[in-house]
Structure formats: structure tokens, C-alpha cells
Amino acid sequence: MSGRVLDADVAIVGAGAAGLCLAHRLACPPPGLAPPGLVLLQAPEGPLRAPPRTWCFWEAGAGRFEEAVSASWGRLRVHDPRGAATVARVAPLRYKMIRSADLEALVARELAARPGAYACEAAVHAVRDVPGGAEVHARAGDGSPLLVRARWVFDSRPPRELPAARTTLLQHFHGWFLRSRRPAFDPDTVELMDFRAPPPPHGLAFGYVLPTGERTALAEYTVFSAARLPRSAYAHALRRYLREVLGLGEVLVTGEESGVIPMTDGRFAGRAGAAVFRIGTAGGATRPATGYTFAAVQRQTRALAAAVHAGRKPRLRAPHHARARVMDAVVLRALAAGRVEGAELFPRLFCRVPAERLLRFLDGRTTAREDLAVGLRMPLLPMLRTAAELPRLPRRPPAGPWPPPAPADPPPADPPTANPPTADQLPADDLPAGPAPAAPGEGAP
Ligand SMILES: Cc1cc2nc3c(=O)[nH]c(=O)nc-3n(C[C@H](O)[C@H](O)[C@H](O)COP(=O)(O)OP(=O)(O)OC[C@H]3O[C@@H](n4cnc5c(N)ncnc54)[C@H](O)[C@@H]3O)c2cc1C
């Protein structure tokens, strides 16, 4: 093959949450350990590059990526559909937000400071085992062939399809970074699930509001259901939520974020070869019943980096332990079968389980006794019935490719105006999105 050839101990394919966190952990080992030779392959600008996004998670104290944390909160609030609110302090934890661009910049700085670490833009088209390691075949940003030979390859490219499962739902959402004219947000309180949001045609929906100041926030309309909505439906529901529920008048939209996250009890194959491992969502790190992934990515990348630093063969453990997987499978099934109302279940859990314990539960860090206590706070009969039927349900392959395409928008009712007014002249129900990330609507991994 003509073109460039790179040799490294480790190659990481994809520079999203998993690729970046693993690169950082490998390049910055604990004192006394040497970093491996490392190549991080990031998709060039274009359809393979994941659009910018925000990652939220929770932890106590300052964490490894603190420098990239752009906001954090001490309280979470959940509203049930009738408007009853539960507000909970999460101390000693804090709910934190990292923007992907900030994590990219942090990791780029660390890699630039390590002689054995190298990041490059390349579209990977094949990863395969070879004797003594694996090869990554790619096209560099200028179109020339690139071959990376490594002892271990960690591949975070999104799966082409989801695994066979008893239940597959989607978590799909659209959000705006916005500025309101008057103070409208409590900067220390996240609106985690607001079920006063307009209901979708199928499934359940809630508002999710991350205030970054008294007048600024990321506000999202999130749906759990079997299929995506046309793009305009999210914007329409979000406008209604902001206006009718939050009582916001005019807002300026300065950015947007969209996504679709798998919620499945299917088993992702972590191993793709003797020297090739899948990480991140592709490696099963997404928590089936919530879509949260970032925390499991930390557990996964911490363990892999420790093995590489110690010169051991990496082992990919299940990102979520067996009890958590079973409980999530029951919740997913009960939601999909309509046996429990998500809009009642989640506020009920939040109201009856201390928030700090609930967050530890979602991270899989609760004891069996605590898990049982959480389970007992759920509607028992429908959950027990669902648990009993689960072993008899077949695991079916998913209906189509991943990510599922969004349905087309209906044609606009009015022709577009020649000279539309600027965003800050518009009332909330007319607001366009501001500077948009690449490929809006396709935030999916
Ligand atoms: C908009 C959005 C917001 C989210 N927010 C949260 C949150 O707040 N908290 C949370 O826990 N989870 C969140 N998630 C879920 C999950 O954390 C993210 O999807 C996360 O980005 C998954 O990390 P990943 O590394 O597995 O995949 P990605 O971050 O999608 O990374 C995959 C990488 O592979 C690259 N790639 C793809 N194909 C190729 C190729 N052929 N060659 C080279 N590179 C390639 C992509 O460009 C991308 O950078 C969110 C998901 C989305 C979509």
C-alpha cells in the first residue's frame, strides 16, 4: 500500500466521549507509569464527524476532566404532569456539564505535550486483527491512504445496527441554547425531567433544562419512544414548552443540539477481534433505561487504560453490572408495553428515593439492598408481571440501520419570507436556531 504508515502501542478510532477519555487516560498515566505510544484517529469534518454536543454526569469533588466542565449544579428538580415538583440536593455529588469542544481542546493539549502521542484526522474504513496486534485502514484528511499498526485497537465508531433485543426504544431530543430577556432560571437547579412538556404522539416526553445563568440555558425536548419525530415536531414542542410551561416570552436561540440515543436491552459485543475492542456506545456503555453513557465510559476507559499501563492484556467488562441490566430490561419492557406510565414512574422514584442514592443507582454503584429499595418504590404489580414474562420473550434483530433516519418534515404551510427578521426581533414561537452545529438533527453517534 502507498501512503503513510504509523506504528503505535495503541490506536483509538473515533474522538467522541469514549475515544477522548481513553486517550487522556492513556496519555496521562498515574505517577511512575509510562504512557504508551498512541494514535487517536478523529473523523475529518463531514458526515462521519459527530456534531458538537454536551455531556452531563455527576461526581463528588473535582474530577479528571474538571478543566473542561463548563457548568455544574447542586440541585435537581422533577415535575410530574400535574405540576407537582420535587427538588433535591445531590450533595456530595454535583451534576456537571462538559461541552465536547472543551474536552477535545483539553485532550489535544495533553496529546501535544506527550512525544509518543499523536492525533490525526482520518476516516477509518477497516479495522482487522493481524498477528501480534491489529491494523487500522483509513483515509487521511487529504484523501491519502493511512495505515496504523498497533498492539491494541479501541474502536468507538457507532454501530451500524443495534443488537437483537427484547425491547428497543429511542431517546431522541432537540434542544436550544437560549437567552431570555428577563431572569428566568435558577442557576443552581437543573430541571431534570419536566413532564409538563407537551406529550408526543407516542411514548413519553419531558423538558430538560440546564441553566448556565439567570437568563441563559440549554433547554431540550426529549422523547422516549420507538421512532423519531420529524425535525419540526421537536421545535414546535420545545417552543410550546418554553412559552406555555416555563412562561418565557421572547428568547434568543444561540445554538442547538440534537440526538438519538439507543435504549436497548440487547447485548453489544465488546470484542471485535483478538486485539480489537469496542468502546463507548458501540461497546454497550449506554445505560439502557436512561441513555446516560458518560459515567460508564469513565469506568470502561479507566479499566482499559490501567491494563495497558500495567502491560496486561485489556479485558472489556460489561459496562453495567447484571442487576442493573435486569432492572433496566424490566423498566424498558414495562414502558414499551405501556404497563407503566413513564411520566408517573420517574417523578415517583425521584420523590421516594433520596436523589444521591438514585444517582448512584443510575451509575450502578448501589448495593443489592439499595437496588431492592429502589425496586420497591416502583409500581410493584406491573413490574413483577413484566419481570416474569421477560425470560420468555425472544431477542429480535432491530428493524433498520443505526441511527434510524428522521421522518421528513411536512411541507411548510407558508412560503418563506424574502427578508426574515433577525432572531432577537422574533417572539419565541417564531425563533430560528442560531449558529448551528454541523449536521443539525443528526446528533446521534
Ligand atoms: C447530543 C447528545 C447529547 C448527549 N448527552 C449525554 C449526556 O448528557 N450524558 C450522557 O451520559 N450521555 C449523553 N449522550 C449519550 C452518549 O454519552 C454520547 O452519545 C457519547 O457521545 C457517546 O460516546 P462515544 O464515544 O461512544 O460515541 P461518539 O461520541 O459519537 O464518538 C464516536 C466517534 O467516532 C467518530 N467516527 C465515526 N465514524 C468514523 C470513522 N469511519 N472514522 C473515524 N472516526 C469515526 C465520530 O466522528 C465520533 O467522534 C448524548 C448523546 C448525544 C447524541
The ligand as an SDF file (V2000), in Angstrom:
LIG
                    3D

 53 58  0  0  0  0  0  0  0  0999 V2000
  -26.4500   15.2300   21.5510 C   0  0  0  0  0  0  0  0  0  0  0  0
  -26.1420   14.1670   22.5760 C   0  0  0  0  0  0  0  0  0  0  0  0
  -26.0650   14.5240   23.9240 C   0  0  0  0  0  0  0  0  0  0  0  0
  -25.7750   13.5350   24.8720 C   0  0  0  0  0  0  0  0  0  0  0  0
  -25.7110   13.8940   26.1940 N   0  0  0  0  0  0  0  0  0  0  0  0
  -25.3740   12.9740   27.1100 C   0  0  0  0  0  0  0  0  0  0  0  0
  -25.2360   13.3470   28.4800 C   0  0  0  0  0  0  0  0  0  0  0  0
  -25.5200   14.4940   28.8550 O   0  0  0  0  0  0  0  0  0  0  0  0
  -24.8110   12.4200   29.3650 N   0  0  0  0  0  0  0  0  0  0  0  0
  -24.5130   11.1250   28.9810 C   0  0  0  0  0  0  0  0  0  0  0  0
  -24.1120   10.3270   29.8160 O   0  0  0  0  0  0  0  0  0  0  0  0
  -24.6910   10.7430   27.6950 N   0  0  0  0  0  0  0  0  0  0  0  0
  -25.0970   11.6310   26.7600 C   0  0  0  0  0  0  0  0  0  0  0  0
  -25.2420   11.2420   25.4530 N   0  0  0  0  0  0  0  0  0  0  0  0
  -25.0390    9.8270   25.1160 C   0  0  0  0  0  0  0  0  0  0  0  0
  -23.5440    9.4990   24.9280 C   0  0  0  0  0  0  0  0  0  0  0  0
  -22.8130    9.9320   26.0380 O   0  0  0  0  0  0  0  0  0  0  0  0
  -22.9720   10.1550   23.7050 C   0  0  0  0  0  0  0  0  0  0  0  0
  -23.5950    9.6550   22.5570 O   0  0  0  0  0  0  0  0  0  0  0  0
  -21.4670    9.9600   23.5770 C   0  0  0  0  0  0  0  0  0  0  0  0
  -21.0210   10.8740   22.6250 O   0  0  0  0  0  0  0  0  0  0  0  0
  -21.0880    8.5390   23.2300 C   0  0  0  0  0  0  0  0  0  0  0  0
  -19.6920    8.4660   23.1340 O   0  0  0  0  0  0  0  0  0  0  0  0
  -18.9740    7.5340   22.0710 P   0  0  0  0  0  0  0  0  0  0  0  0
  -17.5300    7.8270   22.1430 O   0  0  0  0  0  0  0  0  0  0  0  0
  -19.4380    6.1450   22.2580 O   0  0  0  0  0  0  0  0  0  0  0  0
  -19.5750    7.9850   20.6820 O   0  0  0  0  0  0  0  0  0  0  0  0
  -19.3300    9.3720   19.9460 P   0  0  0  0  0  0  0  0  0  0  0  0
  -19.1450   10.4450   20.9510 O   0  0  0  0  0  0  0  0  0  0  0  0
  -20.4260    9.5110   18.9610 O   0  0  0  0  0  0  0  0  0  0  0  0
  -17.9380    9.1450   19.2260 O   0  0  0  0  0  0  0  0  0  0  0  0
  -17.7900    8.3370   18.0890 C   0  0  0  0  0  0  0  0  0  0  0  0
  -16.7340    8.9970   17.2530 C   0  0  0  0  0  0  0  0  0  0  0  0
  -16.4210    8.1680   16.1410 O   0  0  0  0  0  0  0  0  0  0  0  0
  -16.1940    9.0350   15.0490 C   0  0  0  0  0  0  0  0  0  0  0  0
  -16.3050    8.2620   13.8240 N   0  0  0  0  0  0  0  0  0  0  0  0
  -17.4120    7.7180   13.2740 C   0  0  0  0  0  0  0  0  0  0  0  0
  -17.1020    7.0660   12.1510 N   0  0  0  0  0  0  0  0  0  0  0  0
  -15.7600    7.1970   11.9810 C   0  0  0  0  0  0  0  0  0  0  0  0
  -14.8480    6.7380   11.0010 C   0  0  0  0  0  0  0  0  0  0  0  0
  -15.2510    5.9790    9.9610 N   0  0  0  0  0  0  0  0  0  0  0  0
  -13.5450    7.0790   11.1310 N   0  0  0  0  0  0  0  0  0  0  0  0
  -13.1090    7.8210   12.1670 C   0  0  0  0  0  0  0  0  0  0  0  0
  -13.9440    8.2690   13.1430 N   0  0  0  0  0  0  0  0  0  0  0  0
  -15.2470    7.9600   13.0400 C   0  0  0  0  0  0  0  0  0  0  0  0
  -17.2300   10.1370   15.2010 C   0  0  0  0  0  0  0  0  0  0  0  0
  -16.8590   11.3070   14.4980 O   0  0  0  0  0  0  0  0  0  0  0  0
  -17.1930   10.3410   16.7070 C   0  0  0  0  0  0  0  0  0  0  0  0
  -16.2760   11.3290   17.0730 O   0  0  0  0  0  0  0  0  0  0  0  0
  -25.5580   12.1920   24.4850 C   0  0  0  0  0  0  0  0  0  0  0  0
  -25.6810   11.8590   23.1250 C   0  0  0  0  0  0  0  0  0  0  0  0
  -25.9710   12.8240   22.2020 C   0  0  0  0  0  0  0  0  0  0  0  0
  -26.1230   12.4090   20.7530 C   0  0  0  0  0  0  0  0  0  0  0  0
  1  2  1  0
  2  3  1  0
  2 52  2  0
  3  4  2  0
  4  5  1  0
  4 50  1  0
  5  6  2  0
  6  7  1  0
  6 13  1  0
  7  8  2  0
  7  9  1  0
  9 10  1  0
 10 11  2  0
 10 12  1  0
 12 13  2  0
 13 14  1  0
 14 15  1  0
 14 50  1  0
 15 16  1  0
 16 17  1  0
 16 18  1  0
 18 19  1  0
 18 20  1  0
 20 21  1  0
 20 22  1  0
 22 23  1  0
 23 24  1  0
 24 25  2  0
 24 26  1  0
 24 27  1  0
 27 28  1  0
 28 29  2  0
 28 30  1  0
 28 31  1  0
 31 32  1  0
 32 33  1  0
 33 34  1  0
 33 48  1  0
 34 35  1  0
 35 36  1  0
 35 46  1  0
 36 37  1  0
 36 45  1  0
 37 38  2  0
 38 39  1  0
 39 40  1  0
 39 45  2  0
 40 41  1  0
 40 42  2  0
 42 43  1  0
 43 44  2  0
 44 45  1  0
 46 47  1  0
 46 48  1  0
 48 49  1  0
 50 51  2  0
 51 52  1  0
 52 53  1  0
M  END
$$$$
